[in-house]
Amino acid sequence: MNRKKLVMTAAAAAVLLGLSACTSDETDTASETTTAVETTATSGSSTTEQAEESAQHSEADVMFAQMMIPHHEQAIEMSDIILSKDDVPADVTSLAEEIKAAQGPEIAQLTDWLEQWGEPTQPEGMDMDMDMGGDHDMAQMEGMLSDEELQLLSDAPGPEAAELFLNQMIAHHEGAVAMAEDQVENGTYPPAVDLAQTIIDTQQQEIDTMQQMLDSM
């Protein structure tokens, strides 16, 4: 092979290598573009699904969340009162701790849903002071204690307070179960309906446990 042919062969090889590199770059770029588009589409789809799911809530879901928040808050207040006392049976204090551990996160979840829905955390016109009356005060919620009943629990000594706590909490739980049953029947937002069923199952079991505690006193 003479020098002229060698030069031409080398030139041809360089051209082929250049074409190959360009093709590889174009393929990589196309792949990256496709991946970015797919990622964006997936993210957009996920956001759309979340928005559609939030849009499925109804007035029943809103009322359930708004009413269950203060109901749970009072259960935690009752638990804090009993936990602050001496001479309370260990099984009663353990129950109070379980109630706090379960209902605190549920309050956070209910509050988060209301924020997603653009709804206030309590119904308009609700009076949080049960002694003030009104069309939508907390006293209308099943199982809620009055200020006087809470004061009785706070003033009672340990053993007496334990028995009073169990009786009050049974009635309080029964109110929560009734509210949750209404949500299961009338709610349309699936996660809220699921939470309502959890409340029914959990609090009914606790009612049974508290009744057994009372029977053994």
HUMO-V10051 format. One line per field, one symbol per residue. psi: psi as a letter, one per 40 degrees, with the letter a starting at -180 (. if undefined). burial: b if it has 16 or more other C-alpha atoms within 10 Angstrom, else e. A space follows every 50 residues. Layout:
psi=???
burial=???
//
This chain:
psi=hidddddddddddddddddddddddddddddddddddddddddddddddd ddddeeiiddddddddddddddddddddddddeeiifhiddddddddddd ddddddddddddddddefiieiihehheheeeaidfideehhehiidddd dddddiicdddddddddddddddddddddddddddeiehddddddddddd ddddddddddddddde.
burial=eeeeeeeeeeeeeeeeeeeeeeeeeeeeeeeeeeeeeeeeeeeeeeeeee eeebeebeebbbbbbbbbbbbbebbbebbbbbbebeebeeebbebbbebb eebeebbebbbebbeebeeebbeeeebeebeeeeebbbbebbbbbeeeeb eebbebebbebbbbbbebbbbbbbbbbbbbbbbbeebbbebbbebbbebb eebbebbebbeebeeee
//
